Amino acid sequence: MADKNGKQTKTESRSWHQTVTLLLVSLRLAALVATSTAAGLMAFNEETKTITVVVVGTNPILQSFTAAFQQTPAFV
């Protein structure tokens, strides 16, 4: 509450300051988690596709291709 002169008391100001500080720390932590998750997904992402190259008799010969994040069309 405000005192007679309209100024805030120290406890009210401190409570507001703690709330804002907690909010900012929480937002920074959320940003760190999101960034770490995105970096982890890009680093460990691999896509494997297996196709049939030729069929000899009744046995297909398969070839597996693995694409990593570094092999995106923008970098080729």
Secondary structure, 3 states (H helix, E strand, C coil): CECCCCCECHHHHHHHHHHHHHHHHHHHHHHHHHHHHHHHHHHHCEEEEEEEEEEECCEEEEEEEEEEHHHCCCCC
